[in-house]
Amino acid sequence: MSVLKEIVADLRAAISGGGLTERQVDEAIRKLSKIRTYNEQKFPALPSAKFTDTSGSAPQTLAEALLWKLGHWKKYKKFAANYEAHDPRPTKNGVVLYAFVKHLKDRSQPIYDQHAIRALWAIDPEMRKHEPKLKTLLFRRNGKWRASGNGGDPRECYKLFLDRMPKVLSKTNEPSLAKLDRLLMPLGQSIKRATRKAQNSYEAFCEIRGAG
């Protein structure tokens, strides 16, 4: 946990001092690599080209056939419809995929999930103002982590994430969203893994975050 505490403390100081620079994010990624790295094989870089929904009522491609076999065909069809929609709307239990649709259509929109907002909660001092909302999103009443960030109203926490992301970045040497994703995802995963076996995971999280 000492490495995590150091990384979080450095990032919090950087945000308080004017925002994260690319160099500071690179350094945090380097330190975090001792614990966990972004899985490039599981999540290879996305192409910049626009996607098109070519699916019909049944799978037409090998990728779609795999989704069908895994039992995700209905979920995929909903995702594709949301992507094609002129004005998609997030549902309470579909915020992560909605955010991904937004990212695919506009790469200036950040990727969002439980790990990303957990990491941002840890490193952004301003997130303290929203502690009850974030705690309900990510923790059960017994202080243990939820399996996913689906507590309370995830839509409100996604709005908070969108509001805070640009504000934690330096205006002079701003890191790319792709680089931030390579920091936030493994950092959020590492924090959860390091604290999930604690009697009270929330208190263990607060210990990593520190009092500042």
C-alpha positions as CSV (number, residue, x, y, z in Angstrom):
1,M,0.0,0.0,0.0
2,S,3.0,2.3,0.5
3,V,3.5,2.7,-3.3
4,L,-0.2,3.5,-3.8
5,K,-0.1,6.1,-1.0
6,E,3.0,7.7,-2.6
7,I,1.3,7.8,-6.1
8,V,-1.9,9.2,-4.8
9,A,-0.1,11.8,-2.7
10,D,2.0,13.0,-5.6
11,L,-1.1,13.2,-7.9
12,R,-3.1,15.1,-5.3
13,A,-0.2,17.6,-4.8
14,A,0.0,18.0,-8.6
15,I,-3.7,18.7,-9.0
16,S,-3.6,21.2,-6.1
17,G,-0.6,22.9,-7.6
18,G,-2.1,23.7,-11.0
19,G,-3.2,20.4,-12.6
20,L,-1.7,17.2,-13.9
21,T,1.0,17.5,-16.6
22,E,1.9,14.8,-19.1
23,R,5.2,14.3,-17.3
24,Q,3.5,13.8,-13.9
25,V,1.1,11.3,-15.4
26,D,4.0,9.4,-17.0
27,E,5.8,9.3,-13.7
28,A,2.7,8.0,-11.9
29,I,2.2,5.3,-14.6
30,R,5.9,4.3,-14.1
31,K,5.5,4.0,-10.3
32,L,2.2,2.1,-10.7
33,S,3.8,-0.4,-13.1
34,K,5.4,-2.0,-10.0
35,I,1.9,-3.1,-9.0
36,R,-0.3,-3.1,-12.1
37,T,-0.2,-1.8,-15.7
38,Y,-2.8,-1.0,-18.3
39,N,-3.6,-4.3,-20.1
40,E,-2.7,-3.4,-23.7
41,Q,-3.6,-6.9,-24.9
42,K,-7.0,-6.9,-23.3
43,F,-7.7,-3.3,-24.3
44,P,-5.7,-2.5,-27.5
45,A,-5.8,1.1,-28.8
46,L,-9.1,1.9,-30.5
47,P,-9.0,3.2,-34.1
48,S,-10.0,6.8,-34.7
49,A,-12.4,5.8,-37.4
50,K,-16.2,6.1,-36.9
51,F,-18.0,2.8,-36.3
52,T,-21.2,1.7,-38.0
53,D,-23.8,-0.7,-36.7
54,T,-24.1,-3.4,-39.4
55,S,-25.9,-6.0,-37.3
56,G,-29.2,-7.4,-38.3
57,S,-31.6,-9.6,-36.3
58,A,-28.9,-12.3,-36.1
59,P,-25.1,-12.2,-36.0
60,Q,-23.4,-11.4,-39.3
61,T,-19.7,-11.2,-38.3
62,L,-17.4,-13.5,-36.4
63,A,-17.2,-10.9,-33.6
64,E,-21.0,-10.8,-33.4
65,A,-21.2,-14.6,-33.4
66,L,-18.9,-14.7,-30.3
67,L,-21.1,-12.1,-28.5
68,W,-24.1,-14.3,-29.3
69,K,-22.3,-17.4,-27.9
70,L,-21.3,-15.6,-24.7
71,G,-25.0,-14.6,-24.2
72,H,-24.4,-10.9,-24.9
73,W,-26.4,-10.5,-28.1
74,K,-29.2,-8.6,-26.5
75,K,-26.8,-6.3,-24.7
76,Y,-24.8,-5.7,-27.9
77,K,-28.0,-4.9,-29.8
78,K,-28.9,-2.3,-27.2
79,F,-25.4,-0.9,-27.3
80,A,-25.5,-0.6,-31.1
81,A,-28.9,1.1,-31.0
82,N,-27.6,3.6,-28.5
83,Y,-24.6,4.3,-30.7
84,E,-26.8,5.0,-33.7
85,A,-29.3,7.0,-31.7
86,H,-29.4,10.8,-32.5
87,D,-29.8,11.7,-28.8
88,P,-28.9,8.7,-26.6
89,R,-29.9,8.7,-23.0
90,P,-28.2,6.9,-20.1
91,T,-30.1,4.5,-18.0
92,K,-29.3,4.0,-14.3
93,N,-27.7,0.6,-15.0
94,G,-26.2,1.5,-18.4
95,V,-24.0,4.5,-17.6
96,V,-20.7,2.8,-18.4
97,L,-21.8,1.7,-21.9
98,Y,-23.4,5.0,-22.5
99,A,-20.1,6.8,-21.6
100,F,-18.3,4.4,-24.0
101,V,-20.8,5.3,-26.8
102,K,-20.0,9.0,-26.1
103,H,-16.3,8.3,-26.3
104,L,-16.6,6.3,-29.6
105,K,-18.6,9.2,-31.2
106,D,-16.4,11.9,-29.7
107,R,-12.9,11.0,-28.6
108,S,-12.7,14.2,-26.5
109,Q,-15.2,12.4,-24.1
110,P,-13.4,10.3,-21.4
111,I,-13.9,6.6,-20.9
112,Y,-15.8,6.1,-17.6
113,D,-16.2,3.1,-15.3
114,Q,-16.0,2.2,-11.6
115,H,-12.1,2.1,-11.7
116,A,-11.8,5.5,-13.3
117,I,-14.1,7.3,-10.9
118,R,-12.5,5.5,-7.9
119,A,-9.1,6.7,-9.0
120,L,-10.3,10.3,-9.6
121,W,-11.9,10.2,-6.1
122,A,-8.6,9.3,-4.6
123,I,-6.4,11.9,-6.4
124,D,-8.7,14.9,-6.8
125,P,-9.0,16.9,-3.5
126,E,-12.3,18.5,-4.7
127,M,-14.1,15.2,-4.8
128,R,-14.2,15.3,-1.0
129,K,-17.2,17.6,-1.4
130,H,-19.1,14.8,-3.0
131,E,-18.1,12.0,-0.5
132,P,-21.7,10.7,0.3
133,K,-22.6,10.4,-3.3
134,L,-19.4,8.6,-4.3
135,K,-19.5,6.4,-1.2
136,T,-23.0,5.2,-2.1
137,L,-22.0,4.6,-5.7
138,L,-19.0,2.4,-4.9
139,F,-19.5,1.0,-1.4
140,R,-22.1,-1.2,0.3
141,R,-23.5,-0.2,3.7
142,N,-21.0,-2.5,5.4
143,G,-18.1,-0.6,4.0
144,K,-17.2,-3.2,1.4
145,W,-16.7,-2.4,-2.3
146,R,-19.6,-3.0,-4.6
147,A,-18.9,-5.4,-7.5
148,S,-19.6,-2.5,-9.9
149,G,-20.3,1.2,-9.5
150,N,-24.1,0.9,-9.5
151,G,-25.1,2.3,-6.1
152,G,-27.2,5.4,-5.8
153,D,-27.6,7.2,-9.1
154,P,-24.6,6.5,-11.3
155,R,-25.7,9.1,-13.8
156,E,-25.0,11.9,-11.2
157,C,-21.5,10.5,-10.6
158,Y,-20.9,10.3,-14.3
159,K,-21.8,14.0,-14.6
160,L,-19.4,14.8,-11.7
161,F,-16.7,12.8,-13.5
162,L,-17.2,14.8,-16.7
163,D,-17.1,18.0,-14.7
164,R,-13.9,17.3,-12.8
165,M,-11.8,15.6,-15.4
166,P,-10.9,18.8,-17.3
167,K,-10.3,20.6,-14.1
168,V,-7.6,18.3,-12.8
169,L,-5.4,18.8,-15.9
170,S,-2.7,21.3,-16.5
171,K,-3.5,24.0,-19.1
172,T,0.1,24.1,-20.3
173,N,1.2,20.5,-20.7
174,E,-2.1,18.6,-20.7
175,P,-1.9,14.8,-20.9
176,S,-4.1,13.0,-23.5
177,L,-7.2,11.2,-22.5
178,A,-5.7,8.0,-23.7
179,K,-2.8,8.4,-21.4
180,L,-5.1,9.3,-18.5
181,D,-7.1,6.1,-19.1
182,R,-3.8,4.2,-18.8
183,L,-3.4,5.7,-15.4
184,L,-6.9,5.8,-14.0
185,M,-8.0,2.3,-14.9
186,P,-5.0,0.4,-13.3
187,L,-4.9,2.9,-10.4
188,G,-8.6,2.3,-9.6
189,Q,-8.1,-1.4,-9.9
190,S,-5.1,-1.4,-7.7
191,I,-6.8,0.6,-5.0
192,K,-9.8,-1.8,-4.9
193,R,-7.5,-4.8,-4.9
194,A,-5.3,-3.4,-2.0
195,T,-8.3,-2.6,0.2
196,R,-11.0,-5.2,-0.6
197,K,-10.0,-7.7,2.1
198,A,-9.9,-5.0,4.8
199,Q,-12.6,-5.3,7.5
200,N,-13.8,-1.9,6.3
201,S,-12.7,-1.2,2.7
202,Y,-13.9,2.4,2.9
203,E,-11.6,3.2,5.8
204,A,-8.7,1.5,4.0
205,F,-9.4,3.6,0.9
206,C,-9.4,6.7,3.1
207,E,-6.0,5.7,4.4
208,I,-4.6,5.5,0.9
209,R,-6.1,8.8,-0.1
210,G,-4.8,10.6,3.0
211,A,-6.2,13.5,4.9
212,G,-5.2,16.2,2.5
